[in-house]
Amino acid sequence: MPGFLLDALHTVSCQNPNQLTVDNSTTAPTAPALVATPASMHFAEALPLRSGASIRAYDLSYETYGQLNAGKSNAVLICHALNASHHVAGVYVNEAGRVQDKSEGWWDTMIGPGKPVDTNRFYVIGVNNLGSCFGSTGPMQTNPETGDVYGADFPVVTVQDWVSAQARLLDALGIQTLAAVMGGSLGGMQAISWTLQYPDRVRHAVVVASAPNLTAENIAFNEVARRAIVTDPDFHAGHFYRHGVLPKRGLRIARMIGHITYLSDDVMNEKFGRLLKKAPTLPEGALRLQSGEASPAAPAGECGEVFARAPAADRAEAALYRYSTQEVEFEIESYLRYQGDKFAEYFDANTYLLITRALDYFDPAGEYGGDLSRALAQARARFLLVSFTTDWRFSPARSREIVKALVANQCDVSYAEIDAPHGHDAFLLNDPRYLGVIRSYFESKVAA
């Protein structure tokens, strides 16, 4: 297995050894705003699930961007991660034609006119998975068998089940073959599963910040988050809607746990360090900073007023603290509570349980005695894998496992390991090297 250097692109291709040309430019061609229009499709036929259960009379929410060509050969399917949705790119407008505030799609840096996945060339499709809470049938919807909200009765779904449902949507859209399937994190797992479940329907698979399965540590994080939810007194065994309550406390903690794993230690230290949220007194020698003011010693946090220390050897450090086990002391605490509060206002608790369990179950090598090479032997697509050096939840070593297995099968695979400080969340951010890799791959290898 060849070495993979940091901050560089390496192509390992058993069929075509050409290197990709990376465009590191930080600017993309200017283009008018991409306006997104949500759609929904109903499916009456029952969908068999890997658990042995099935789901019938379900809906899938989706959005499309760009135009499907005459040969229907330029479709790119985008698979979403845990708390994302079908709103991949573009913005929403209101009845007056004005852009709604903060309505950008979750991968808007990646997809649109002139962007790395160029909607002037490709017909991009974003789908909200079954069991989610953004329009597709999930625990918040009514069970046609009972007439009641599904709640905890919604069947357990897997990555393979989502791919099967997505394939039905493509069938209904008249799309037989995908130019590419693409996703980050859990979305990357779906992209891998596409190449195994429907190997003749995928020409390219772009797998970003993902893994062939979860490590024990990742499963542990998911389990702690689930326990936070189910032990919330308002959870009511998953049927909280019947009681007119929401398990927001559990959801807040689950999100805080998850958010820690998405960021790198470097980013958390750079953004927050040991900055205090608020000091009870302002001792002599201290400097008060308002949020947004610059200070080399203590950059202002995102969530309010902070205090920086002026040089003073005799400063009473103890006066900075509240000496409380309940109140917020540090900026990082404030930030995590803010993220938890925001998440609990829009996400469904049962959906969180379902999606994290789908993450746990994904393991294509499990059916082959743990042999990933045998599991990937049926793939026919060409692959691009991207990882990030500081992503400790889905580390570069996990991407290299996939690369090694594909090379063993003489598959065409390109791999980029990006030296980025942002941790797992790097796949959502505007890193020019990362976006340049994706742009180069689509421009040089993915035919519309």
C-alpha positions in Angstrom: 0.0 0.0 0.0 1.6 3.3 -1.0 1.9 6.1 1.5 -0.5 9.0 1.5 1.0 12.4 2.2 -0.8 15.2 3.9 -2.3 18.2 2.0 -1.9 16.5 -1.3 -3.9 14.6 -3.9 -2.9 11.2 -4.9 -4.6 9.1 -7.6 -4.3 5.3 -7.2 -5.8 3.9 -10.4 -5.4 0.4 -11.7 -7.0 1.3 -15.0 -6.0 5.0 -15.5 -3.1 6.4 -13.5 -3.6 10.0 -14.6 -3.3 12.5 -11.8 -6.1 15.0 -11.2 -5.4 18.7 -11.7 -6.3 20.5 -8.6 -7.8 24.0 -8.8 -6.8 25.7 -5.6 -8.5 28.9 -6.5 -10.6 30.4 -3.7 -13.2 32.0 -6.0 -15.8 30.3 -8.2 -17.4 31.9 -11.2 -20.1 34.3 -10.2 -23.7 33.1 -10.8 -27.2 34.1 -9.9 -28.6 32.6 -6.7 -30.0 29.1 -7.2 -33.6 28.9 -6.1 -34.6 25.6 -4.6 -38.1 24.2 -4.8 -39.0 21.3 -2.5 -41.0 18.4 -3.9 -42.5 15.2 -2.6 -43.3 11.8 -4.1 -45.7 9.2 -2.7 -45.1 5.5 -2.9 -48.0 3.1 -2.2 -46.1 -0.1 -2.7 -44.5 -1.5 0.5 -40.8 -1.2 0.9 -39.2 -4.4 2.5 -36.6 -3.5 5.1 -33.6 -5.5 6.2 -35.1 -6.0 9.6 -37.8 -8.1 8.1 -40.4 -5.4 8.6 -41.8 -3.2 5.8 -43.2 0.3 5.4 -46.0 1.2 3.0 -47.7 4.4 1.9 -44.6 6.5 2.4 -43.4 9.8 1.0 -39.9 11.0 0.1 -39.1 14.7 0.1 -36.5 15.8 -2.5 -35.1 18.7 -4.4 -33.5 18.9 -7.9 -31.1 21.4 -9.3 -30.1 21.9 -12.9 -31.6 20.1 -15.9 -31.8 16.4 -16.8 -30.3 16.0 -20.2 -32.0 14.1 -23.1 -30.1 10.9 -22.4 -30.8 11.2 -18.7 -27.1 10.5 -18.1 -26.1 13.6 -16.0 -27.8 12.9 -12.7 -25.9 13.2 -9.5 -27.5 11.9 -6.3 -26.5 13.6 -3.0 -26.9 11.5 0.2 -27.2 13.4 3.5 -25.7 12.9 6.9 -27.3 12.6 10.3 -29.1 15.9 10.8 -29.3 17.2 7.2 -32.1 17.0 4.7 -33.0 17.1 1.0 -32.2 20.9 0.9 -28.7 20.4 -0.4 -28.1 23.7 -2.3 -29.6 27.0 -3.3 -32.0 29.2 -1.3 -35.7 29.5 -0.7 -37.7 32.6 -1.7 -40.9 33.8 -0.1 -44.1 34.8 -1.9 -42.7 38.3 -2.6 -39.7 36.7 -4.4 -37.3 37.7 -1.6 -34.6 35.2 -0.4 -35.5 33.8 3.0 -32.9 34.5 5.7 -30.5 31.6 6.4 -32.2 29.4 3.8 -29.0 28.2 2.1 -28.7 24.5 1.5 -26.4 22.5 3.8 -23.9 21.9 0.9 -24.3 25.2 -0.9 -20.6 25.7 -1.0 -20.3 22.6 -3.1 -23.3 22.5 -5.4 -24.7 25.1 -7.8 -23.9 27.0 -11.0 -20.2 27.2 -11.5 -19.5 25.4 -8.2 -17.5 22.1 -7.9 -20.6 20.1 -8.6 -21.8 22.3 -11.4 -25.6 22.4 -11.9 -24.9 23.9 -15.3 -23.6 20.4 -16.3 -25.3 18.1 -13.8 -28.8 17.3 -12.6 -28.4 17.1 -8.9 -30.9 15.4 -6.6 -31.1 15.7 -2.9 -33.4 13.2 -1.0 -34.5 13.2 2.6 -34.2 9.7 4.0 -37.0 7.6 5.5 -37.2 8.1 9.2 -35.9 11.7 9.0 -37.9 14.7 10.2 -37.7 17.0 7.2 -40.7 15.9 5.1 -40.1 12.2 4.3 -42.2 9.7 6.2 -40.8 9.3 9.7 -41.7 9.0 13.3 -43.5 12.3 13.2 -46.0 11.2 10.5 -49.1 9.2 10.8 -49.0 5.4 10.6 -51.6 4.3 8.0 -52.1 1.0 9.8 -53.2 2.7 13.0 -54.1 6.2 12.2 -51.8 7.4 15.0 -48.4 9.1 14.9 -45.7 6.5 14.4 -43.5 7.6 17.3 -41.5 4.7 18.6 -43.4 2.3 16.3 -41.6 3.5 13.2 -39.6 0.6 11.9 -35.8 0.5 12.3 -34.2 1.5 9.0 -30.7 0.9 7.6 -28.4 2.5 5.1 -29.3 -0.2 2.6 -33.0 0.6 3.2 -32.4 4.2 2.4 -30.6 3.3 -0.8 -33.5 1.0 -1.8 -35.9 3.9 -1.3 -33.7 6.3 -3.3 -33.5 3.8 -6.1 -37.3 3.8 -6.3 -37.4 7.6 -6.5 -34.9 7.5 -9.4 -37.0 4.9 -11.1 -40.0 7.2 -10.8 -37.9 10.1 -12.3 -36.9 7.9 -15.2 -33.2 7.8 -14.2 -31.6 4.4 -14.7 -27.9 5.3 -14.3 -26.3 7.9 -12.0 -23.3 9.9 -13.3 -22.3 10.0 -9.6 -23.5 9.4 -6.1 -21.9 11.5 -3.5 -22.1 12.0 0.3 -20.1 13.0 3.4 -20.0 11.0 6.7 -23.2 8.9 6.8 -23.9 10.1 3.3 -20.6 8.6 2.2 -21.8 5.2 3.6 -24.9 5.5 1.4 -22.7 6.2 -1.6 -20.7 3.0 -0.9 -23.9 1.0 -0.4 -25.1 2.3 -3.8 -22.1 0.8 -5.5 -22.8 -2.6 -3.9 -26.6 -2.8 -4.1 -26.9 -1.3 -7.6 -23.4 -1.7 -9.2 -24.6 -1.2 -12.7 -26.5 2.0 -11.9 -23.5 4.1 -10.6 -20.6 5.4 -12.8 -18.8 7.3 -10.0 -18.9 7.3 -6.2 -17.6 10.3 -4.2 -17.1 9.4 -0.6 -16.1 12.2 1.8 -15.0 11.9 5.5 -16.6 8.5 5.8 -15.7 4.9 6.9 -16.5 1.3 6.0 -18.1 0.9 9.5 -18.1 2.5 12.9 -15.4 1.8 15.4 -16.4 0.8 18.9 -15.7 4.3 20.1 -18.1 5.8 17.6 -20.8 3.3 18.6 -20.2 4.2 22.2 -20.7 7.9 21.5 -24.0 7.1 19.7 -25.1 4.9 22.6 -24.5 7.6 25.2 -26.4 10.1 23.1 -29.3 7.7 22.7 -29.3 7.0 26.5 -29.5 10.8 27.1 -32.7 10.9 25.0 -34.5 7.8 26.3 -33.9 8.6 29.9 -35.4 12.0 29.5 -38.7 11.9 31.6 -40.5 13.5 28.7 -39.5 10.6 26.3 -42.4 8.3 27.3 -40.9 5.3 25.5 -40.9 7.2 22.3 -44.6 8.2 22.3 -44.1 11.7 23.7 -46.4 13.2 21.1 -49.3 11.4 22.7 -48.4 13.3 25.9 -48.0 16.7 24.3 -44.3 17.0 25.3 -40.9 16.8 23.7 -37.7 15.3 25.3 -35.7 18.4 24.7 -33.4 17.9 27.6 -32.2 14.6 26.2 -31.9 16.0 22.7 -29.8 18.9 24.0 -27.3 16.5 25.6 -27.2 14.2 22.6 -26.4 17.2 20.3 -23.7 18.4 22.7 -22.1 15.0 22.7 -22.2 14.8 18.9 -20.9 18.3 18.4 -17.8 17.6 20.4 -17.0 14.7 18.1 -17.4 16.9 14.9 -14.8 19.4 15.9 -11.1 19.0 16.4 -9.2 19.8 19.6 -7.3 22.5 17.7 -10.4 24.3 16.5 -12.0 24.2 20.0 -8.9 25.6 21.5 -8.5 28.3 18.9 -12.1 29.4 19.1 -12.7 29.1 22.8 -9.6 27.9 24.8 -10.3 28.7 28.4 -12.2 31.9 27.7 -14.8 32.7 30.3 -18.4 33.3 29.5 -18.8 36.0 32.1 -16.9 37.0 35.2 -18.8 38.0 38.4 -16.4 40.8 39.0 -13.8 42.7 37.0 -10.5 42.6 38.9 -7.8 45.2 38.5 -5.8 44.5 35.4 -8.6 42.8 33.4 -9.8 44.0 30.1 -13.4 43.8 29.1 -14.1 42.8 25.4 -17.4 42.9 23.6 -18.3 40.1 21.2 -16.7 40.9 17.9 -13.8 42.9 19.2 -10.4 41.6 18.3 -7.7 40.7 20.8 -4.6 38.6 20.1 -4.8 37.3 23.7 -8.5 36.4 23.7 -10.5 36.5 20.5 -14.1 37.2 21.2 -16.4 34.2 21.3 -19.6 33.6 19.4 -21.9 33.7 22.3 -21.5 36.9 24.1 -19.2 38.9 26.3 -15.8 37.5 27.3 -12.9 38.7 29.4 -9.2 38.8 28.6 -6.4 39.1 31.1 -4.1 42.1 30.9 -0.5 41.4 32.0 -0.4 41.5 35.7 1.6 39.1 37.8 -0.4 39.7 41.0 -3.9 39.3 39.4 -6.4 37.4 41.5 -7.2 34.6 39.2 -9.8 33.2 41.6 -12.0 36.3 41.2 -12.8 35.2 37.6 -14.8 32.2 38.6 -18.3 31.8 39.9 -17.4 28.6 41.8 -20.6 26.9 40.7 -21.2 23.4 39.3 -24.4 24.5 37.6 -23.8 27.9 36.0 -21.9 28.4 32.7 -18.2 29.3 33.4 -16.5 28.8 30.0 -17.3 29.9 26.5 -17.1 26.4 25.2 -19.9 25.4 27.7 -22.0 28.3 26.4 -21.4 27.3 22.8 -22.4 23.7 23.4 -25.5 24.7 25.3 -26.5 27.0 22.4 -26.0 24.2 19.9 -28.0 21.8 22.0 -30.9 24.3 22.5 -31.1 25.1 18.8 -31.1 21.4 17.8 -33.8 20.5 20.3 -36.1 23.0 18.7 -36.3 21.3 15.3 -35.1 17.7 15.5 -37.2 14.7 16.3 -35.9 12.5 19.1 -37.0 9.2 17.5 -35.3 10.2 14.3 -32.0 10.7 16.2 -32.3 7.2 17.6 -33.1 5.7 14.2 -30.3 7.4 12.3 -27.6 6.8 14.8 -28.6 3.1 14.9 -28.4 3.0 11.1 -24.8 4.3 11.4 -24.1 1.5 13.9 -25.4 -1.2 11.7 -23.6 -0.3 8.5 -20.8 -2.8 7.9 -20.7 -4.3 4.3 -17.7 -6.4 5.3 -19.7 -8.0 8.1 -21.4 -10.3 5.6 -17.9 -11.5 4.3 -16.3 -12.4 7.6 -14.9 -8.9 8.0 -13.1 -9.0 4.6 -13.7 -5.5 3.1 -12.0 -6.5 -0.2 -14.5 -9.3 -0.8 -17.4 -7.0 0.2 -16.3 -4.4 -2.4 -15.5 -6.9 -5.1 -18.9 -6.3 -6.8 -18.5 -2.5 -7.1 -18.1 -1.3 -10.7 -18.0 2.5 -10.1 -14.9 4.7 -10.2 -14.2 6.2 -6.8 -13.0 9.4 -5.2 -12.4 9.3 -1.5 -11.5 12.4 0.6 -10.5 12.6 4.2 -9.3 15.3 6.6 -6.2 15.0 8.8 -7.9 16.3 12.0 -11.1 14.2 11.6 -10.8 11.8 14.5 -14.3 10.5 14.3 -13.9 9.3 10.7 -10.1 9.4 10.5 -8.1 9.2 7.3 -7.1 5.6 8.2 -10.7 4.6 7.7 -10.8 6.0 4.2 -7.5 4.3 3.4 -9.1 1.0 4.4 -11.6 1.5 1.6 -8.9 2.6 -0.8 -6.9 -0.4 -0.1 -9.8 -2.8 -0.6 -10.7 -1.1 -3.9 -7.2 -1.3 -5.1 -7.1 -5.0 -4.3 -10.1 -5.3 -6.6 -8.3 -3.4 -9.4 -10.9 -0.6 -9.1 -10.3 2.9 -10.4 -9.9 5.0 -7.2 -8.6 8.5 -6.4 -7.8 9.6 -2.9 -7.2 13.0 -1.4 -6.1 13.6 2.2 -6.6 17.2 3.1 -4.6 18.9 5.8 -7.4 20.8 7.5 -7.8 21.9 11.1 -11.6 21.7 11.4 -12.2 18.0 12.3 -15.1 16.1 10.9 -17.1 19.2 10.1 -14.4 20.1 7.4 -16.5 18.3 4.8 -19.1 21.0 5.1 -16.8 24.0 5.0 -15.3 26.2 2.4 -11.7 24.8 2.2 -10.3 25.7 -1.3 -8.1 22.7 -1.5 -11.0 20.3 -0.7 -13.4 22.1 -3.1 -10.6 22.1 -5.7 -10.3 18.3 -5.5 -14.0 17.8 -6.0 -14.1 20.3 -8.9 -11.2 18.7 -10.6 -12.7 15.2 -10.3 -16.0 16.2 -11.7 -14.5 18.3 -14.5 -11.9 15.7 -15.6 -13.5 12.3 -14.8 -17.3 12.6 -14.5 -18.9 12.8 -17.9 -22.3 14.4 -18.0 
